[in-house]
Amino acid sequence: MSILNRGRGPFPHLARMACRYRSLADDLERIARGDHPDEAELRDAPRLSDWRVYIHPVPHLLGIVVGHPEIGDGRLCRTSELITFDPTGGYARTFSRFYRLGPRATGHATDLER
């Protein structure tokens, strides 16, 4: 992602972006140590059901969401870039947030399975 900055600043959008990257990096470091998100941590995460993995142009999840801060319940959701996920553990970490994974869509292979 590239962001054009004009002038000398300040650039508050860069501070918000740094915070998002820092949060993602902290989560990845924790998962790398084997410290996966638990039920309590995922309690407020949006739930994605009938989900599939698609790679266009980057890996992301597509499914029906409940509890998303910006997308209405029962609507189709295309997540931000999928960074890591554990279907057995029931979670996914995208660029922007954790998701609780509900039942997976059946009958269609995902791009990752082809």
A tleap script that builds the chain and sets N, CA, C and O, in Angstrom:
source leaprc.protein.ff14SB
mol = sequence {
  NMET SER ILE LEU ASN ARG GLY ARG GLY PRO
  PHE PRO HIE LEU ALA ARG MET ALA CYS ARG
  TYR ARG SER LEU ALA ASP ASP LEU GLU ARG
  ILE ALA ARG GLY ASP HIE PRO ASP GLU ALA
  GLU LEU ARG ASP ALA PRO ARG LEU SER ASP
  TRP ARG VAL TYR ILE HIE PRO VAL PRO HIE
  LEU LEU GLY ILE VAL VAL GLY HIE PRO GLU
  ILE GLY ASP GLY ARG LEU CYS ARG THR SER
  GLU LEU ILE THR PHE ASP PRO THR GLY GLY
  TYR ALA ARG THR PHE SER ARG PHE TYR ARG
  LEU GLY PRO ARG ALA THR GLY HIE ALA THR
  ASP LEU GLU CARG
}
set mol.1.N position { 0.836 -1.157 0.000 }
set mol.1.CA position { 0.000 0.000 0.000 }
set mol.1.C position { 0.890 1.230 0.000 }
set mol.1.O position { 1.818 1.344 0.801 }
set mol.2.N position { 0.598 2.132 -0.894 }
set mol.2.CA position { 1.347 3.377 -0.980 }
set mol.2.C position { 0.439 4.542 -0.636 }
set mol.2.O position { -0.734 4.573 -1.011 }
set mol.3.N position { 1.000 5.494 0.080 }
set mol.3.CA position { 0.239 6.682 0.444 }
set mol.3.C position { 1.074 7.902 0.091 }
set mol.3.O position { 2.226 8.032 0.506 }
set mol.4.N position { 0.474 8.785 -0.679 }
set mol.4.CA position { 1.138 10.017 -1.074 }
set mol.4.C position { 0.906 11.064 0.006 }
set mol.4.O position { -0.231 11.358 0.373 }
set mol.5.N position { 1.993 11.617 0.505 }
set mol.5.CA position { 1.924 12.691 1.488 }
set mol.5.C position { 2.405 13.961 0.817 }
set mol.5.O position { 3.459 13.981 0.181 }
set mol.6.N position { 1.638 15.004 0.961 }
set mol.6.CA position { 2.012 16.288 0.357 }
set mol.6.C position { 2.291 17.288 1.473 }
set mol.6.O position { 1.550 17.378 2.452 }
set mol.7.N position { 3.351 18.020 1.305 }
set mol.7.CA position { 3.697 19.022 2.308 }
set mol.7.C position { 4.490 18.398 3.445 }
set mol.7.O position { 4.968 17.268 3.347 }
set mol.8.N position { 4.617 19.151 4.513 }
set mol.8.CA position { 5.452 18.726 5.639 }
set mol.8.C position { 4.657 18.032 6.732 }
set mol.8.O position { 5.249 17.552 7.698 }
set mol.9.N position { 3.338 17.961 6.613 }
set mol.9.CA position { 2.555 17.266 7.622 }
set mol.9.C position { 2.005 18.232 8.642 }
set mol.9.O position { 2.120 19.443 8.457 }
set mol.10.N position { 1.429 17.756 9.680 }
set mol.10.CA position { 1.431 16.362 10.131 }
set mol.10.C position { 0.482 15.486 9.303 }
set mol.10.O position { -0.353 15.986 8.549 }
set mol.11.N position { 0.635 14.166 9.465 }
set mol.11.CA position { -0.142 13.195 8.730 }
set mol.11.C position { -0.783 12.210 9.707 }
set mol.11.O position { -0.250 11.122 9.920 }
set mol.12.N position { -1.914 12.576 10.298 }
set mol.12.CA position { -2.541 11.707 11.295 }
set mol.12.C position { -2.954 10.351 10.731 }
set mol.12.O position { -3.015 9.372 11.475 }
set mol.13.N position { -3.237 10.274 9.439 }
set mol.13.CA position { -3.610 8.985 8.849 }
set mol.13.C position { -2.450 7.993 8.926 }
set mol.13.O position { -2.671 6.785 9.018 }
set mol.14.N position { -1.224 8.495 8.890 }
set mol.14.CA position { -0.072 7.596 9.027 }
set mol.14.C position { 0.033 7.056 10.450 }
set mol.14.O position { 0.442 5.911 10.641 }
set mol.15.N position { -0.322 7.847 11.436 }
set mol.15.CA position { -0.317 7.367 12.825 }
set mol.15.C position { -1.349 6.262 13.004 }
set mol.15.O position { -1.082 5.262 13.670 }
set mol.16.N position { -2.541 6.442 12.405 }
set mol.16.CA position { -3.573 5.391 12.480 }
set mol.16.C position { -3.100 4.129 11.774 }
set mol.16.O position { -3.316 3.019 12.261 }
set mol.17.N position { -2.459 4.300 10.634 }
set mol.17.CA position { -1.959 3.150 9.888 }
set mol.17.C position { -0.865 2.422 10.680 }
set mol.17.O position { -0.840 1.192 10.709 }
set mol.18.N position { 0.022 3.158 11.310 }
set mol.18.CA position { 1.077 2.564 12.128 }
set mol.18.C position { 0.478 1.751 13.263 }
set mol.18.O position { 0.979 0.677 13.596 }
set mol.19.N position { -0.583 2.255 13.849 }
set mol.19.CA position { -1.259 1.544 14.934 }
set mol.19.C position { -1.821 0.208 14.428 }
set mol.19.O position { -1.704 -0.813 15.107 }
set mol.20.N position { -2.423 0.218 13.250 }
set mol.20.CA position { -2.982 -1.019 12.681 }
set mol.20.C position { -1.875 -2.035 12.393 }
set mol.20.O position { -2.027 -3.220 12.690 }
set mol.21.N position { -0.766 -1.574 11.817 }
set mol.21.CA position { 0.353 -2.477 11.538 }
set mol.21.C position { 0.957 -3.013 12.836 }
set mol.21.O position { 1.330 -4.184 12.916 }
set mol.22.N position { 1.052 -2.150 13.853 }
set mol.22.CA position { 1.609 -2.571 15.139 }
set mol.22.C position { 0.726 -3.639 15.782 }
set mol.22.O position { 1.232 -4.621 16.324 }
set mol.23.N position { -0.576 -3.450 15.723 }
set mol.23.CA position { -1.515 -4.428 16.272 }
set mol.23.C position { -1.404 -5.759 15.541 }
set mol.23.O position { -1.396 -6.818 16.168 }
set mol.24.N position { -1.318 -5.706 14.216 }
set mol.24.CA position { -1.145 -6.921 13.420 }
set mol.24.C position { 0.161 -7.618 13.775 }
set mol.24.O position { 0.179 -8.834 13.971 }
set mol.25.N position { 1.250 -6.869 13.860 }
set mol.25.CA position { 2.550 -7.457 14.194 }
set mol.25.C position { 2.521 -8.098 15.583 }
set mol.25.O position { 3.063 -9.187 15.770 }
set mol.26.N position { 1.902 -7.443 16.544 }
set mol.26.CA position { 1.793 -8.011 17.895 }
set mol.26.C position { 1.022 -9.325 17.869 }
set mol.26.O position { 1.434 -10.298 18.500 }
set mol.27.N position { -0.094 -9.360 17.143 }
set mol.27.CA position { -0.884 -10.591 17.047 }
set mol.27.C position { -0.093 -11.710 16.374 }
set mol.27.O position { -0.140 -12.855 16.823 }
set mol.28.N position { 0.627 -11.393 15.309 }
set mol.28.CA position { 1.407 -12.423 14.610 }
set mol.28.C position { 2.537 -12.961 15.483 }
set mol.28.O position { 2.795 -14.165 15.487 }
set mol.29.N position { 3.205 -12.091 16.216 }
set mol.29.CA position { 4.273 -12.548 17.111 }
set mol.29.C position { 3.719 -13.481 18.179 }
set mol.29.O position { 4.333 -14.494 18.512 }
set mol.30.N position { 2.567 -13.132 18.706 }
set mol.30.CA position { 1.928 -13.963 19.736 }
set mol.30.C position { 1.545 -15.337 19.170 }
set mol.30.O position { 1.815 -16.363 19.794 }
set mol.31.N position { 0.922 -15.353 17.998 }
set mol.31.CA position { 0.532 -16.618 17.370 }
set mol.31.C position { 1.762 -17.442 17.022 }
set mol.31.O position { 1.749 -18.666 17.153 }
set mol.32.N position { 2.826 -16.778 16.578 }
set mol.32.CA position { 4.071 -17.485 16.247 }
set mol.32.C position { 4.639 -18.212 17.465 }
set mol.32.O position { 5.273 -19.257 17.319 }
set mol.33.N position { 4.419 -17.671 18.660 }
set mol.33.CA position { 4.872 -18.316 19.894 }
set mol.33.C position { 3.946 -19.452 20.321 }
set mol.33.O position { 4.232 -20.166 21.283 }
set mol.34.N position { 2.826 -19.616 19.596 }
set mol.34.CA position { 1.868 -20.658 19.950 }
set mol.34.C position { 0.764 -20.163 20.864 }
set mol.34.O position { -0.023 -20.960 21.376 }
set mol.35.N position { 0.698 -18.865 21.074 }
set mol.35.CA position { -0.323 -18.262 21.928 }
set mol.35.C position { -1.479 -17.777 21.052 }
set mol.35.O position { -1.540 -16.606 20.676 }
set mol.36.N position { -2.383 -18.686 20.738 }
set mol.36.CA position { -3.503 -18.392 19.846 }
set mol.36.C position { -4.601 -17.653 20.596 }
set mol.36.O position { -4.703 -17.764 21.818 }
set mol.37.N position { -5.432 -16.892 19.864 }
set mol.37.CA position { -6.525 -16.191 20.542 }
set mol.37.C position { -7.492 -17.190 21.159 }
set mol.37.O position { -7.819 -18.212 20.554 }
set mol.38.N position { -7.943 -16.885 22.366 }
set mol.38.CA position { -8.872 -17.794 23.044 }
set mol.38.C position { -10.304 -17.298 22.881 }
set mol.38.O position { -10.559 -16.262 22.268 }
set mol.39.N position { -11.220 -18.060 23.440 }
set mol.39.CA position { -12.643 -17.752 23.321 }
set mol.39.C position { -12.977 -16.354 23.840 }
set mol.39.O position { -13.771 -15.635 23.234 }
set mol.40.N position { -12.376 -15.979 24.952 }
set mol.40.CA position { -12.643 -14.658 25.530 }
set mol.40.C position { -12.186 -13.550 24.590 }
set mol.40.O position { -12.888 -12.553 24.421 }
set mol.41.N position { -11.020 -13.713 23.981 }
set mol.41.CA position { -10.504 -12.694 23.078 }
set mol.41.C position { -11.350 -12.590 21.806 }
set mol.41.O position { -11.516 -11.502 21.254 }
set mol.42.N position { -11.877 -13.711 21.350 }
set mol.42.CA position { -12.665 -13.715 20.121 }
set mol.42.C position { -14.138 -13.388 20.345 }
set mol.42.O position { -14.895 -13.268 19.381 }
set mol.43.N position { -14.552 -13.243 21.594 }
set mol.43.CA position { -15.964 -13.010 21.922 }
set mol.43.C position { -16.555 -11.830 21.149 }
set mol.43.O position { -17.688 -11.908 20.676 }
set mol.44.N position { -15.807 -10.753 21.019 }
set mol.44.CA position { -16.316 -9.561 20.339 }
set mol.44.C position { -15.927 -9.487 18.861 }
set mol.44.O position { -16.272 -8.525 18.175 }
set mol.45.N position { -15.210 -10.499 18.373 }
set mol.45.CA position { -14.813 -10.512 16.965 }
set mol.45.C position { -16.014 -10.860 16.084 }
set mol.45.O position { -16.864 -11.654 16.486 }
set mol.46.N position { -16.089 -10.276 14.891 }
set mol.46.CA position { -17.165 -10.652 13.984 }
set mol.46.C position { -17.108 -12.152 13.676 }
set mol.46.O position { -16.030 -12.744 13.623 }
set mol.47.N position { -18.281 -12.755 13.475 }
set mol.47.CA position { -18.365 -14.181 13.146 }
set mol.47.C position { -18.645 -14.312 11.663 }
set mol.47.O position { -19.538 -13.656 11.125 }
set mol.48.N position { -17.870 -15.170 11.006 }
set mol.48.CA position { -18.004 -15.396 9.573 }
set mol.48.C position { -18.440 -16.834 9.352 }
set mol.48.O position { -17.757 -17.764 9.780 }
set mol.49.N position { -19.574 -17.024 8.685 }
set mol.49.CA position { -20.051 -18.377 8.391 }
set mol.49.C position { -20.195 -18.531 6.876 }
set mol.49.O position { -20.180 -17.555 6.126 }
set mol.50.N position { -20.334 -19.780 6.455 }
set mol.50.CA position { -20.391 -20.096 5.017 }
set mol.50.C position { -19.233 -19.436 4.280 }
set mol.50.O position { -19.399 -18.894 3.187 }
set mol.51.N position { -18.068 -19.493 4.895 }
set mol.51.CA position { -16.903 -18.788 4.370 }
set mol.51.C position { -16.113 -19.638 3.379 }
set mol.51.O position { -16.138 -20.869 3.401 }
set mol.52.N position { -15.432 -18.932 2.533 }
set mol.52.CA position { -14.521 -19.516 1.543 }
set mol.52.C position { -13.277 -18.640 1.470 }
set mol.52.O position { -13.323 -17.454 1.794 }
set mol.53.N position { -12.174 -19.227 1.047 }
set mol.53.CA position { -10.946 -18.472 0.807 }
set mol.53.C position { -10.871 -18.171 -0.683 }
set mol.53.O position { -11.042 -19.062 -1.515 }
set mol.54.N position { -10.619 -16.924 -1.009 }
set mol.54.CA position { -10.410 -16.505 -2.390 }
set mol.54.C position { -9.099 -15.745 -2.487 }
set mol.54.O position { -8.679 -15.072 -1.546 }
set mol.55.N position { -8.469 -15.866 -3.633 }
set mol.55.CA position { -7.216 -15.147 -3.860 }
set mol.55.C position { -7.408 -14.260 -5.076 }
set mol.55.O position { -7.114 -14.660 -6.202 }
set mol.56.N position { -7.902 -13.059 -4.842 }
set mol.56.CA position { -8.086 -12.124 -5.944 }
set mol.56.C position { -8.225 -10.721 -5.413 }
set mol.56.O position { -9.294 -10.426 -4.878 }
set mol.57.N position { -7.306 -9.860 -5.495 }
set mol.57.CA position { -5.944 -10.094 -5.968 }
set mol.57.C position { -5.035 -10.658 -4.877 }
set mol.57.O position { -3.941 -11.138 -5.176 }
set mol.58.N position { -5.467 -10.607 -3.628 }
set mol.58.CA position { -4.720 -11.187 -2.511 }
set mol.58.C position { -5.655 -12.133 -1.759 }
set mol.58.O position { -6.871 -12.038 -1.923 }
set mol.59.N position { -5.121 -13.043 -0.939 }
set mol.59.CA position { -6.010 -13.938 -0.181 }
set mol.59.C position { -6.925 -13.159 0.750 }
set mol.59.O position { -6.486 -12.241 1.443 }
set mol.60.N position { -8.185 -13.527 0.761 }
set mol.60.CA position { -9.165 -12.957 1.680 }
set mol.60.C position { -10.260 -13.986 1.899 }
set mol.60.O position { -10.308 -15.006 1.212 }
set mol.61.N position { -11.134 -13.722 2.851 }
set mol.61.CA position { -12.275 -14.599 3.116 }
set mol.61.C position { -13.541 -13.932 2.608 }
set mol.61.O position { -13.665 -12.708 2.610 }
set mol.62.N position { -14.464 -14.754 2.179 }
set mol.62.CA position { -15.768 -14.298 1.740 }
set mol.62.C position { -16.798 -15.138 2.465 }
set mol.62.O position { -16.741 -16.366 2.411 }
set mol.63.N position { -17.740 -14.499 3.145 }
set mol.63.CA position { -18.748 -15.244 3.882 }
set mol.63.C position { -19.821 -14.331 4.451 }
set mol.63.O position { -19.829 -13.126 4.200 }
set mol.64.N position { -20.713 -14.915 5.210 }
set mol.64.CA position { -21.800 -14.184 5.850 }
set mol.64.C position { -21.333 -13.749 7.234 }
set mol.64.O position { -20.852 -14.565 8.021 }
set mol.65.N position { -21.477 -12.469 7.522 }
set mol.65.CA position { -20.910 -11.917 8.746 }
set mol.65.C position { -22.000 -11.516 9.743 }
set mol.65.O position { -23.093 -11.095 9.364 }
set mol.66.N position { -21.672 -11.659 11.010 }
set mol.66.CA position { -22.499 -11.185 12.115 }
set mol.66.C position { -21.563 -10.500 13.106 }
set mol.66.O position { -20.524 -11.050 13.470 }
set mol.67.N position { -21.934 -9.301 13.539 }
set mol.67.CA position { -21.150 -8.603 14.558 }
set mol.67.C position { -20.031 -7.737 14.024 }
set mol.67.O position { -19.148 -7.343 14.786 }
set mol.68.N position { -20.039 -7.429 12.740 }
set mol.68.CA position { -19.002 -6.565 12.166 }
set mol.68.C position { -19.336 -5.111 12.478 }
set mol.68.O position { -20.506 -4.728 12.434 }
set mol.69.N position { -18.332 -4.292 12.792 }
set mol.69.CA position { -18.623 -2.904 13.159 }
set mol.69.C position { -19.141 -2.039 12.005 }
set mol.69.O position { -19.721 -0.980 12.247 }
set mol.70.N position { -18.943 -2.471 10.762 }
set mol.70.CA position { -19.344 -1.636 9.623 }
set mol.70.C position { -20.287 -2.329 8.637 }
set mol.70.O position { -20.862 -1.667 7.772 }
set mol.71.N position { -20.454 -3.639 8.750 }
set mol.71.CA position { -21.282 -4.402 7.810 }
set mol.71.C position { -22.437 -5.012 8.585 }
set mol.71.O position { -22.233 -5.621 9.635 }
set mol.72.N position { -23.646 -4.850 8.071 }
set mol.72.CA position { -24.834 -5.348 8.753 }
set mol.72.C position { -24.850 -6.861 8.890 }
set mol.72.O position { -24.317 -7.580 8.045 }
set mol.73.N position { -25.467 -7.332 9.962 }
set mol.73.CA position { -25.581 -8.770 10.215 }
set mol.73.C position { -26.294 -9.464 9.054 }
set mol.73.O position { -27.272 -8.954 8.508 }
set mol.74.N position { -25.775 -10.644 8.693 }
set mol.74.CA position { -26.375 -11.444 7.643 }
set mol.74.C position { -25.969 -11.039 6.241 }
set mol.74.O position { -26.444 -11.623 5.267 }
set mol.75.N position { -25.100 -10.050 6.125 }
set mol.75.CA position { -24.651 -9.577 4.817 }
set mol.75.C position { -23.403 -10.335 4.380 }
set mol.75.O position { -22.675 -10.893 5.201 }
set mol.76.N position { -23.177 -10.342 3.086 }
set mol.76.CA position { -21.970 -10.929 2.527 }
set mol.76.C position { -20.797 -10.013 2.841 }
set mol.76.O position { -20.890 -8.796 2.678 }
set mol.77.N position { -19.708 -10.592 3.287 }
set mol.77.CA position { -18.526 -9.829 3.695 }
set mol.77.C position { -17.309 -10.354 2.950 }
set mol.77.O position { -17.066 -11.559 2.903 }
set mol.78.N position { -16.556 -9.444 2.376 }
set mol.78.CA position { -15.236 -9.765 1.825 }
set mol.78.C position { -14.248 -9.107 2.771 }
set mol.78.O position { -14.199 -7.881 2.875 }
set mol.79.N position { -13.461 -9.924 3.462 }
set mol.79.CA position { -12.546 -9.383 4.464 }
set mol.79.C position { -11.395 -8.638 3.808 }
set mol.79.O position { -11.189 -8.709 2.597 }
set mol.80.N position { -10.666 -7.934 4.629 }
set mol.80.CA position { -9.396 -7.393 4.167 }
set mol.80.C position { -8.442 -8.573 3.970 }
set mol.80.O position { -8.828 -9.724 4.173 }
set mol.81.N position { -7.229 -8.297 3.584 }
set mol.81.CA position { -6.266 -9.352 3.267 }
set mol.81.C position { -6.155 -10.373 4.402 }
set mol.81.O position { -6.000 -10.016 5.570 }
set mol.82.N position { -6.237 -11.641 4.031 }
set mol.82.CA position { -6.093 -12.736 4.990 }
set mol.82.C position { -4.610 -12.923 5.283 }
set mol.82.O position { -3.817 -13.202 4.383 }
set mol.83.N position { -4.249 -12.768 6.544 }
set mol.83.CA position { -2.841 -12.863 6.941 }
set mol.83.C position { -2.537 -14.261 7.465 }
set mol.83.O position { -1.564 -14.881 7.036 }
set mol.84.N position { -3.349 -14.763 8.378 }
set mol.84.CA position { -3.182 -16.119 8.896 }
set mol.84.C position { -4.532 -16.615 9.385 }
set mol.84.O position { -5.374 -15.823 9.807 }
set mol.85.N position { -4.742 -17.940 9.327 }
set mol.85.CA position { -5.976 -18.468 9.882 }
set mol.85.C position { -5.806 -19.911 10.284 }
set mol.85.O position { -4.932 -20.622 9.788 }
set mol.86.N position { -6.660 -20.326 11.192 }
set mol.86.CA position { -6.652 -21.680 11.728 }
set mol.86.C position { -8.100 -22.164 11.770 }
set mol.86.O position { -8.797 -21.955 12.764 }
set mol.87.N position { -8.558 -22.813 10.686 }
set mol.87.CA position { -9.945 -23.278 10.662 }
set mol.87.C position { -10.263 -24.227 11.808 }
set mol.87.O position { -11.379 -24.206 12.329 }
set mol.88.N position { -9.309 -25.056 12.211 }
set mol.88.CA position { -9.529 -25.973 13.330 }
set mol.88.C position { -9.668 -25.195 14.634 }
set mol.88.O position { -10.502 -25.529 15.476 }
set mol.89.N position { -8.857 -24.165 14.799 }
set mol.89.CA position { -8.927 -23.325 15.992 }
set mol.89.C position { -10.075 -22.333 15.947 }
set mol.89.O position { -10.403 -21.713 16.959 }
set mol.90.N position { -10.692 -22.177 14.772 }
set mol.90.CA position { -11.875 -21.342 14.657 }
set mol.90.C position { -11.638 -19.850 14.548 }
set mol.90.O position { -12.495 -19.056 14.936 }
set mol.91.N position { -10.462 -19.449 14.012 }
set mol.91.CA position { -10.225 -18.020 13.883 }
set mol.91.C position { -9.449 -17.701 12.612 }
set mol.91.O position { -8.799 -18.564 12.023 }
set mol.92.N position { -9.534 -16.447 12.211 }
set mol.92.CA position { -8.733 -15.902 11.114 }
set mol.92.C position { -8.264 -14.522 11.541 }
set mol.92.O position { -8.981 -13.799 12.232 }
set mol.93.N position { -7.061 -14.163 11.128 }
set mol.93.CA position { -6.564 -12.791 11.362 }
set mol.93.C position { -6.358 -12.162 9.995 }
set mol.93.O position { -5.520 -12.609 9.212 }
set mol.94.N position { -7.119 -11.137 9.723 }
set mol.94.CA position { -6.950 -10.384 8.497 }
set mol.94.C position { -6.129 -9.149 8.824 }
set mol.94.O position { -5.723 -8.945 9.968 }
set mol.95.N position { -5.891 -8.334 7.820 }
set mol.95.CA position { -5.126 -7.115 8.075 }
set mol.95.C position { -5.791 -6.269 9.152 }
set mol.95.O position { -5.109 -5.656 9.973 }
set mol.96.N position { -7.113 -6.233 9.151 }
set mol.96.CA position { -7.796 -5.303 10.051 }
set mol.96.C position { -8.264 -5.881 11.377 }
set mol.96.O position { -8.420 -5.133 12.343 }
set mol.97.N position { -8.496 -7.203 11.457 }
set mol.97.CA position { -9.073 -7.724 12.701 }
set mol.97.C position { -9.076 -9.248 12.718 }
set mol.97.O position { -8.777 -9.907 11.722 }
set mol.98.N position { -9.428 -9.789 13.901 }
set mol.98.CA position { -9.715 -11.209 14.033 }
set mol.98.C position { -11.154 -11.467 13.597 }
set mol.98.O position { -12.011 -10.590 13.707 }
set mol.99.N position { -11.411 -12.672 13.102 }
set mol.99.CA position { -12.762 -13.171 12.834 }
set mol.99.C position { -12.907 -14.519 13.520 }
set mol.99.O position { -11.965 -15.310 13.561 }
set mol.100.N position { -14.090 -14.774 14.057 }
set mol.100.CA position { -14.435 -16.117 14.515 }
set mol.100.C position { -14.973 -16.854 13.298 }
set mol.100.O position { -15.818 -16.330 12.571 }
set mol.101.N position { -14.490 -18.055 13.079 }
set mol.101.CA position { -14.937 -18.813 11.917 }
set mol.101.C position { -16.049 -19.764 12.310 }
set mol.101.O position { -15.874 -20.623 13.174 }
set mol.102.N position { -17.188 -19.602 11.669 }
set mol.102.CA position { -18.299 -20.518 11.838 }
set mol.102.C position { -18.192 -21.629 10.808 }
set mol.102.O position { -17.099 -21.914 10.318 }
set mol.103.N position { -19.305 -22.254 10.475 }
set mol.103.CA position { -19.278 -23.334 9.486 }
set mol.103.C position { -18.752 -22.837 8.141 }
set mol.103.O position { -19.047 -21.726 7.701 }
set mol.104.N position { -17.988 -23.674 7.528 }
set mol.104.CA position { -17.395 -23.385 6.231 }
set mol.104.C position { -18.394 -23.695 5.126 }
set mol.104.O position { -19.229 -24.588 5.276 }
set mol.105.N position { -18.317 -22.971 4.026 }
set mol.105.CA position { -19.170 -23.267 2.873 }
set mol.105.C position { -18.828 -24.650 2.344 }
set mol.105.O position { -17.663 -25.048 2.344 }
set mol.106.N position { -19.826 -25.372 1.902 }
set mol.106.CA position { -19.604 -26.713 1.370 }
set mol.106.C position { -19.884 -26.724 -0.122 }
set mol.106.O position { -20.613 -25.879 -0.643 }
set mol.107.N position { -19.294 -27.693 -0.795 }
set mol.107.CA position { -19.595 -27.913 -2.201 }
set mol.107.C position { -18.734 -27.163 -3.176 }
set mol.107.O position { -18.838 -27.395 -4.381 }
set mol.108.N position { -17.878 -26.261 -2.703 }
set mol.108.CA position { -17.009 -25.508 -3.603 }
set mol.108.C position { -15.581 -25.517 -3.064 }
set mol.108.O position { -15.348 -25.218 -1.893 }
set mol.109.N position { -14.644 -25.859 -3.917 }
set mol.109.CA position { -13.245 -25.788 -3.520 }
set mol.109.C position { -12.819 -24.323 -3.454 }
set mol.109.O position { -13.281 -23.507 -4.252 }
set mol.110.N position { -11.965 -23.993 -2.532 }
set mol.110.CA position { -11.439 -22.649 -2.446 }
set mol.110.C position { -10.265 -22.523 -3.392 }
set mol.110.O position { -9.749 -23.527 -3.883 }
set mol.111.N position { -9.842 -21.301 -3.650 }
set mol.111.CA position { -8.683 -21.080 -4.500 }
set mol.111.C position { -7.446 -21.757 -3.931 }
set mol.111.O position { -6.588 -22.213 -4.687 }
set mol.112.N position { -7.343 -21.831 -2.591 }
set mol.112.CA position { -6.173 -22.455 -1.972 }
set mol.112.C position { -6.174 -23.970 -2.131 }
set mol.112.O position { -5.124 -24.603 -2.023 }
set mol.113.N position { -7.337 -24.559 -2.386 }
set mol.113.CA position { -7.435 -26.005 -2.487 }
set mol.113.C position { -7.275 -26.509 -3.925 }
set mol.113.O position { -7.179 -27.715 -4.150 }
set mol.114.N position { -7.248 -25.618 -4.867 }
set mol.114.CA position { -7.143 -26.025 -6.274 }
set mol.114.C position { -5.721 -26.246 -6.662 }
set mol.114.O position { -5.441 -26.593 -7.809 }
savepdb mol mol.pdb
quit
